[in-house]
Amino acid sequence: MAKTMSNDQRRQYWREVIERHEASGQSIVGFCAQQRLSPSVFHAWKRRFRQSRRVIRRKAAKEALIPVEIVSDPADGMGNLEVQWPDGVVLRVQGCDMQTISTVIATVSASSTRRMR
């Protein structure tokens, strides 16, 4: 790899190297030895790409919010809850108190946040 590469060229080079490794079925050490690459540099670039993918996934999760419409009257202390995920899964809870609805929403939100990390 030439030292005169731009950051974008270097990033593209390592992205292609990592893709070739994944397609090779070889261990990282074996692949790097065959390609005359430093395994520690390979690992550093792989970690860098993994971290940038996490940031992208978090941004996408924030942008994937779905509008919510309140359809029951909270004045009576009872309500119905319907949560629909983008993949079509629907959770319906009918005739429960607002504390239960709040607990369900908090649990679902926390679970979704953990999955996006």
QUISUL-V236695 format. One record per residue. RES is the residue in three letters. OMEGA is omega in degrees with one decimal (* if undefined). Layout:
RES/OMEGA
RES/OMEGA
This chain:
MET/-178.5
ALA/179.7
LYS/-178.1
THR/179.9
MET/173.4
SER/178.1
ASN/178.9
ASP/178.8
GLN/178.8
ARG/179.2
ARG/179.2
GLN/178.6
TYR/-177.3
TRP/175.3
ARG/179.0
GLU/177.7
VAL/-178.8
ILE/176.8
GLU/177.7
ARG/178.0
HIS/-178.9
GLU/179.7
ALA/-174.7
SER/-176.5
GLY/-179.5
GLN/171.5
SER/178.9
ILE/-178.9
VAL/179.5
GLY/179.6
PHE/-178.8
CYS/177.9
ALA/-179.5
GLN/-177.6
GLN/-177.6
ARG/178.6
LEU/175.7
SER/177.5
PRO/-179.3
SER/176.8
VAL/177.3
PHE/179.7
HIS/-179.6
ALA/179.1
TRP/178.9
LYS/178.1
ARG/179.1
ARG/179.5
PHE/179.5
ARG/179.2
GLN/179.6
SER/175.7
ARG/178.1
ARG/179.1
VAL/179.6
ILE/179.6
ARG/178.4
ARG/178.2
LYS/180.0
ALA/179.7
ALA/178.8
LYS/-179.2
GLU/-176.4
ALA/179.0
LEU/-177.7
ILE/178.8
PRO/179.8
VAL/177.8
GLU/177.7
ILE/-174.6
VAL/178.0
SER/-178.7
ASP/-177.6
PRO/-177.8
ALA/-177.7
ASP/177.1
GLY/178.2
MET/179.6
GLY/176.5
ASN/-179.5
LEU/174.6
GLU/178.6
VAL/178.4
GLN/177.9
TRP/-179.5
PRO/-179.8
ASP/175.1
GLY/179.3
VAL/-177.8
VAL/174.2
LEU/178.6
ARG/176.3
VAL/-175.3
GLN/172.7
GLY/178.3
CYS/-177.7
ASP/-176.1
MET/178.1
GLN/178.0
THR/179.0
ILE/178.8
SER/179.8
THR/178.9
VAL/-179.7
ILE/-179.3
ALA/-179.7
THR/179.3
VAL/179.8
SER/-179.6
ALA/179.1
SER/179.5
SER/179.8
THR/179.5
ARG/-179.3
ARG/-176.6
MET/-177.3
ARG/*
